Each structure stands twice: as structure tokens, then as C-alpha cells.
Amino acid sequence: MIERLSNSHQSRLARKPNSESSSTFISTSSFLSRFSESKNSIESTLSRIRQTPDPHSNPTLKSELDNVSISIADLEKLVAENSFSLPSYEVRTCLKTITDLKQLVEQVTCEVIPRKKFSFKNKSTKKITTQNDIISEVPNVESKDSVLRVLDSPGFRGKENEVLVKEFCRGNDKEIREFVLSDLKGCDVRLMGSVRALFVHKLIDCKVYVGPVFGSVLIEEVTNCVFVMASHQIRIHQAKRCDFYLRARSRPIIEDSDGVRFAPYCLKYDGIEKDLEEANLGEETGNWSNVDDFKWLRAVQSPNWSILPENERVGTVDISNREPKS
């Protein structure tokens, strides 16, 4: 895809006067300078965090690492927004740098904030599963990108026709960094509070209501579902006939999906305004309607997604009441 975009751009440059080509070169130089400055700042911050004496007793490191993750997400957005005007080599180099930065953040996080161990629990027979009923089984996940996170992250897995409720703690010492929803069918999922990352895998006929995610959301293999979520970055793979009510700082990305529709974020629960502000998601960006389909490179609108008509939208969804409606 990057090669096709670059070839198209180079063709346009060939048809333009030299003055325009020269201005593009200046723009590319400016981009690379900005990218390099952000990269160096991120690496400097991580190096300082790594050298902090007695990091386990420093309560500010967690928020600093979260801010670094947000900076990396902004850097990724910067590359995506300028990919049309950059040479393919530069795009590949920048994307590789971003991947390396993400890995570095994970390494530093493991060093200064060791992950808690989660014990195995038997499946609950209750029809309502709360935060105390989180199961730590490992599902059959085929995606290599998700499997490492699914192995040791808390979440809801292997449920059918249940109301699944989780309220994330608002405190650095107890906050969950990553959460997983996997192998669910016919479930109503309600996640309140903030979390760093959310991984969604193999959901059928589910409704998922999510408070702010101040990192990224990865959704894979979902069918006939409704998602209401706010996040800095949202990527959707293999979604079929799903509705997404989103608020995002960057453009949502779909791939290998069809029949998906988009509308603005419409969630409500006690304290959501404060959670959104703290996650830097307090303002509507309008990106919910600026969807990038990575499998559709033509100039016309992708047939795989559309705007959800207003007369078919659900309206504001209030999940403050944890109990299912009778």
C-alpha cells in the first residue's frame, strides 16, 4: 500500500513544476525534523525513567509512561497524516522507529512497574459477572499481535449471554494497564473508568460499552456487534455487520471488514466526564466519520463502511446502573 501511495505521489510530482517539487522536499525535511525531535524526546524520557533510583516507590513514573505512550500514538498519527507526501522509504523507516519505541516502552514498563500475577479461577455460574469474577484462562487466539497480551492480561473470556461489568480503579497503584475481551457471544459488556489498552477478539452478537482508553484499541474477528468506545487510536480487523459509536484522537482504521457503520460516541455513566478529560478525550474530534480502509485505495468512498443514519442510532447509553434491565 505504501508503495502504491508513493508511486502515485511521485507521478503527481512529475507533472508539477520544479517549484512545487522543491516545496514538497522542504515539507518532507520539516516532517523528518519534527519526527526526529519527538523521537529523541521520547527516548530521553525513557532513559531518565530507567535511571530513576528506587523506581518502585516513585508514584509519578506510571503517569510519565502513560504520557510517553500518548506521545508515540501522536507520532504514529503524524506519520499516517503525512504518508501521502512522503517517500515510501521514509514511511517505512518511521514506522519501524515507532515499533521500536513501543517495544522500548514495554521493556521500561516491565523494569520499573512489574506486572501483577493473576491466579486462575473457575468459571462462574452467575449470569452477571462483575470485576471480582474476572477469569484468567487463555483462549485460542490466532493473531500473533494479540496473543502475548492475551496470555497474562485480565479480562472477560469464554462467556455467553451474560452481562459483564468491570469498573477500573482510579488509582495508579491499582490501575489495570491492559484488558481483554475474547470469545464472547450474546454478551452485554460494560467497562467504566479508564484503561491503557483494550484488545477485543472473536465476539458475536455482543454490545460493548467502554469508557476512555488512553492508548489503543485493537478489534479482531467481530460479527453483528455494537461498540461504544473512546480511545486515542482504534484499529479494526475482520469486522462484519457491526456498528461503532466512537470518539478518537486519530482516524479509525479498518481492514478486511465489511458492512460496518460509524456514529459519534454516546456513552454515559457517573464520572465519565472526568475520565474523558483525564484521558485527553474530553472534546469531540469528528474523527469517528474519518475512517481509513487499508484495503481500499481508490479515490472514491470505500463500500466497506458507512455513516450510521441518525434515525437508526441508539441515542445516549447510560451504564451507571450495573444490573441488567428486567
C-alpha positions as semicolon CSV with decimal commas, in nm:
position;residue;x (nm);y (nm);z (nm)
1;M;0,000;0,000;0,000
2;I;0,282;0,239;0,091
3;E;0,449;0,171;-0,245
4;R;0,128;0,248;-0,433
5;L;0,075;0,572;-0,243
6;S;0,434;0,674;-0,301
7;N;0,423;0,591;-0,673
8;S;0,104;0,795;-0,708
9;H;0,266;1,087;-0,530
10;Q;0,580;1,067;-0,743
11;S;0,363;1,067;-1,058
12;R;0,192;1,384;-0,940
13;L;0,528;1,546;-0,872
14;A;0,647;1,457;-1,223
15;R;0,356;1,653;-1,367
16;K;0,420;1,960;-1,146
17;P;0,668;2,246;-1,195
18;N;1,003;2,224;-1,019
19;S;0,896;2,488;-0,771
20;E;0,623;2,263;-0,635
21;S;0,860;1,966;-0,609
22;S;1,102;2,184;-0,420
23;S;0,832;2,287;-0,171
24;T;0,743;1,921;-0,115
25;F;1,109;1,850;-0,035
26;I;1,107;2,128;0,223
27;S;0,787;1,988;0,370
28;T;0,944;1,642;0,391
29;S;1,252;1,785;0,560
30;S;1,032;1,968;0,808
31;F;0,843;1,647;0,882
32;L;1,162;1,447;0,938
33;S;1,297;1,717;1,168
34;R;0,977;1,713;1,373
35;F;0,973;1,334;1,381
36;S;1,335;1,317;1,493
37;E;1,276;1,576;1,765
38;S;0,980;1,382;1,905
39;K;1,170;1,052;1,886
40;N;1,468;1,197;2,074
41;S;1,240;1,344;2,340
42;I;1,068;1,008;2,394
43;E;1,399;0,821;2,416
44;S;1,537;1,080;2,658
45;T;1,233;1,047;2,885
46;L;1,255;0,666;2,884
47;S;1,628;0,681;2,961
48;R;1,562;0,910;3,255
49;I;1,285;0,685;3,387
50;R;1,513;0,383;3,354
51;Q;1,780;0,555;3,564
52;T;1,542;0,665;3,839
53;P;1,665;0,545;4,179
54;D;1,420;0,312;4,355
55;P;1,157;0,336;4,076
56;H;0,905;0,109;4,253
57;S;0,845;0,375;4,520
58;N;0,804;0,661;4,271
59;P;0,429;0,723;4,214
60;T;0,482;0,953;3,914
61;L;0,652;0,701;3,687
62;K;0,323;0,538;3,588
63;S;0,176;0,865;3,459
64;E;0,504;0,950;3,284
65;L;0,499;0,618;3,098
66;D;0,136;0,678;3,003
67;N;0,232;1,019;2,862
68;V;0,512;0,856;2,662
69;S;0,261;0,610;2,513
70;I;0,038;0,902;2,414
71;S;0,337;1,077;2,253
72;I;0,411;0,764;2,050
73;A;0,047;0,747;1,940
74;D;0,069;1,111;1,830
75;L;0,387;1,030;1,638
76;E;0,210;0,741;1,464
77;K;-0,076;0,973;1,374
78;L;0,174;1,225;1,233
79;V;0,317;0,959;1,000
80;A;-0,029;0,847;0,888
81;E;-0,136;1,203;0,808
82;N;0,177;1,270;0,601
83;S;0,218;0,929;0,435
84;F;0,078;1,058;0,104
85;S;0,353;1,317;0,065
86;L;0,647;1,114;0,195
87;P;0,875;0,876;0,003
88;S;0,794;0,512;0,080
89;Y;1,140;0,459;0,231
90;E;1,087;0,738;0,484
91;V;0,744;0,599;0,578
92;R;0,885;0,252;0,636
93;T;1,172;0,391;0,841
94;C;0,939;0,597;1,058
95;L;0,701;0,306;1,114
96;K;0,995;0,084;1,214
97;T;1,110;0,353;1,458
98;I;0,762;0,370;1,611
99;T;0,755;-0,008;1,654
100;D;1,094;0,006;1,827
101;L;0,971;0,284;2,058
102;K;0,666;0,080;2,155
103;Q;0,886;-0,217;2,241
104;L;1,115;0,009;2,442
105;V;0,820;0,142;2,641
106;E;0,716;-0,215;2,724
107;Q;1,068;-0,302;2,834
108;V;1,099;0,002;3,059
109;T;0,749;-0,058;3,199
110;C;0,837;-0,416;3,293
111;E;1,155;-0,292;3,462
112;V;1,007;-0,015;3,674
113;I;0,647;-0,139;3,718
114;P;0,645;-0,520;3,740
115;R;0,319;-0,677;3,635
116;K;0,097;-0,833;3,896
117;K;0,041;-1,206;3,877
118;F;-0,312;-1,320;3,808
119;S;-0,429;-1,650;3,950
120;F;-0,656;-1,896;3,775
121;K;-1,021;-1,910;3,879
122;N;-1,301;-2,143;3,792
123;K;-1,575;-2,016;3,564
124;S;-1,859;-1,851;3,748
125;T;-2,211;-1,986;3,702
126;K;-2,363;-1,643;3,764
127;K;-2,550;-1,467;3,488
128;I;-2,390;-1,137;3,590
129;T;-2,010;-1,132;3,604
130;T;-1,853;-0,838;3,789
131;Q;-1,494;-0,725;3,836
132;N;-1,447;-0,996;4,102
133;D;-1,529;-1,270;3,853
134;I;-1,253;-1,197;3,600
135;I;-1,121;-1,520;3,452
136;S;-0,759;-1,572;3,355
137;E;-0,793;-1,862;3,111
138;V;-0,608;-1,842;2,779
139;P;-0,834;-1,855;2,472
140;N;-0,740;-1,994;2,132
141;V;-0,605;-1,678;1,971
142;E;-0,459;-1,698;1,622
143;S;-0,333;-1,341;1,589
144;K;0,035;-1,312;1,684
145;D;-0,015;-0,944;1,756
146;S;-0,270;-1,022;2,028
147;V;-0,154;-1,349;2,179
148;L;0,122;-1,211;2,403
149;R;-0,117;-0,962;2,561
150;V;-0,399;-1,214;2,599
151;L;-0,180;-1,459;2,788
152;D;-0,134;-1,250;3,102
153;S;-0,384;-0,965;3,082
154;P;-0,706;-0,959;3,286
155;G;-1,035;-0,968;3,101
156;F;-1,362;-1,145;3,019
157;R;-1,329;-1,465;2,816
158;G;-1,542;-1,756;2,704
159;K;-1,881;-1,617;2,812
160;E;-2,223;-1,648;2,652
161;N;-2,545;-1,449;2,710
162;E;-2,415;-1,270;3,021
163;V;-2,389;-0,913;3,148
164;L;-2,019;-0,850;3,213
165;V;-1,934;-0,549;3,429
166;K;-1,595;-0,403;3,518
167;E;-1,513;-0,072;3,685
168;F;-1,146;0,019;3,663
169;C;-0,989;0,159;3,978
170;R;-0,897;0,527;3,972
171;G;-0,555;0,498;4,135
172;N;-0,207;0,443;3,997
173;D;-0,133;0,154;4,231
174;K;-0,438;-0,049;4,125
175;E;-0,497;0,063;3,770
176;I;-0,514;-0,209;3,504
177;R;-0,298;-0,129;3,203
178;E;-0,449;-0,374;2,954
179;F;-0,785;-0,552;2,934
180;V;-0,909;-0,833;2,707
181;L;-1,250;-0,930;2,570
182;S;-1,230;-1,265;2,394
183;D;-1,460;-1,545;2,273
184;L;-1,787;-1,382;2,383
185;K;-2,131;-1,449;2,236
186;G;-2,451;-1,259;2,305
187;C;-2,296;-1,066;2,594
188;D;-2,356;-0,713;2,724
189;V;-2,017;-0,571;2,830
190;R;-1,990;-0,256;3,042
191;L;-1,643;-0,116;3,119
192;M;-1,631;0,201;3,331
193;G;-1,325;0,411;3,412
194;S;-1,001;0,433;3,214
195;V;-0,762;0,168;3,088
196;R;-0,445;0,196;2,881
197;A;-0,524;-0,059;2,609
198;L;-0,817;-0,282;2,509
199;F;-0,793;-0,599;2,298
200;V;-1,114;-0,743;2,152
201;H;-1,112;-1,085;1,982
202;K;-1,385;-1,312;1,847
203;L;-1,713;-1,153;1,957
204;I;-2,054;-1,243;1,814
205;D;-2,386;-1,062;1,879
206;C;-2,238;-0,855;2,164
207;K;-2,287;-0,499;2,289
208;V;-1,970;-0,341;2,426
209;Y;-1,975;-0,010;2,617
210;V;-1,631;0,127;2,706
211;G;-1,507;0,432;2,894
212;P;-1,192;0,615;2,774
213;V;-0,890;0,415;2,656
214;F;-0,588;0,646;2,670
215;G;-0,376;0,419;2,448
216;S;-0,514;0,200;2,171
217;V;-0,798;-0,040;2,092
218;L;-0,745;-0,344;1,870
219;I;-1,058;-0,526;1,750
220;E;-1,040;-0,856;1,558
221;E;-1,298;-1,100;1,423
222;V;-1,626;-0,949;1,541
223;T;-1,971;-1,009;1,391
224;N;-2,311;-0,843;1,448
225;C;-2,184;-0,636;1,740
226;V;-2,230;-0,282;1,871
227;F;-1,929;-0,096;2,014
228;V;-1,940;0,234;2,204
229;M;-1,586;0,345;2,290
230;A;-1,344;0,638;2,315
231;S;-0,973;0,596;2,250
232;H;-0,664;0,766;2,112
233;Q;-0,627;0,500;1,844
234;I;-0,874;0,240;1,717
235;R;-0,789;-0,036;1,470
236;I;-1,049;-0,284;1,344
237;H;-0,975;-0,612;1,163
238;Q;-1,227;-0,858;1,017
239;A;-1,544;-0,689;1,139
240;K;-1,873;-0,793;0,980
241;R;-2,204;-0,605;1,015
242;C;-2,102;-0,406;1,325
243;D;-2,191;-0,056;1,445
244;F;-1,922;0,161;1,605
245;Y;-2,003;0,470;1,816
246;L;-1,659;0,628;1,853
247;R;-1,457;0,917;1,981
248;A;-1,093;0,905;1,869
249;R;-0,794;1,136;1,851
250;S;-0,673;0,973;1,530
251;R;-0,863;0,836;1,230
252;P;-1,012;0,490;1,296
253;I;-0,862;0,219;1,075
254;I;-1,049;-0,078;0,930
255;E;-0,905;-0,373;0,741
256;D;-1,068;-0,682;0,588
257;S;-1,407;-0,558;0,711
258;D;-1,747;-0,501;0,551
259;G;-2,090;-0,376;0,649
260;V;-1,951;-0,163;0,934
261;R;-2,117;0,168;1,026
262;F;-1,996;0,460;1,235
263;A;-2,155;0,722;1,461
264;P;-2,035;0,960;1,739
265;Y;-1,965;0,842;2,094
266;C;-2,280;0,829;2,308
267;L;-2,185;0,671;2,643
268;K;-2,280;0,795;2,989
269;Y;-2,201;0,683;3,344
270;D;-2,126;0,853;3,675
271;G;-1,789;1,030;3,641
272;I;-1,738;0,979;3,268
273;E;-1,674;1,348;3,201
274;K;-1,377;1,347;3,441
275;D;-1,245;1,020;3,296
276;L;-1,261;1,159;2,943
277;E;-1,082;1,480;3,040
278;E;-0,803;1,293;3,219
279;A;-0,757;1,073;2,911
280;N;-0,743;1,382;2,687
281;L;-1,063;1,270;2,515
282;G;-1,294;1,536;2,653
283;E;-1,362;1,703;2,318
284;E;-1,532;1,557;2,014
285;T;-1,281;1,547;1,726
286;G;-1,511;1,434;1,446
287;N;-1,271;1,153;1,359
288;W;-1,547;0,896;1,405
289;S;-1,652;0,977;1,048
290;N;-1,297;0,993;0,903
291;V;-1,237;0,621;0,862
292;D;-0,935;0,480;0,678
293;D;-0,992;0,150;0,498
294;F;-0,648;-0,004;0,444
295;K;-0,791;-0,247;0,188
296;W;-0,947;0,028;-0,026
297;L;-0,703;0,258;-0,203
298;R;-0,928;0,417;-0,464
299;A;-1,025;0,782;-0,453
300;V;-1,397;0,704;-0,415
301;Q;-1,566;0,615;-0,086
302;S;-1,495;0,265;0,041
303;P;-1,802;0,038;0,014
304;N;-1,698;-0,144;0,330
305;W;-1,809;0,126;0,577
306;S;-2,072;0,398;0,603
307;I;-2,215;0,661;0,835
308;L;-2,489;0,521;1,058
309;P;-2,815;0,707;0,978
310;E;-2,933;0,925;1,267
311;N;-3,275;0,760;1,279
312;E;-3,105;0,423;1,341
313;R;-2,870;0,534;1,619
314;V;-2,924;0,416;1,977
315;G;-2,907;0,759;2,144
316;T;-2,726;0,814;2,475
317;V;-2,646;0,487;2,655
318;D;-2,629;0,514;3,035
319;I;-2,446;0,222;3,202
320;S;-2,438;0,369;3,552
321;N;-2,683;0,101;3,662
322;R;-2,474;-0,216;3,669
323;E;-2,770;-0,452;3,690
324;P;-2,937;-0,572;3,368
325;K;-3,277;-0,432;3,288
326;S;-3,570;-0,661;3,354
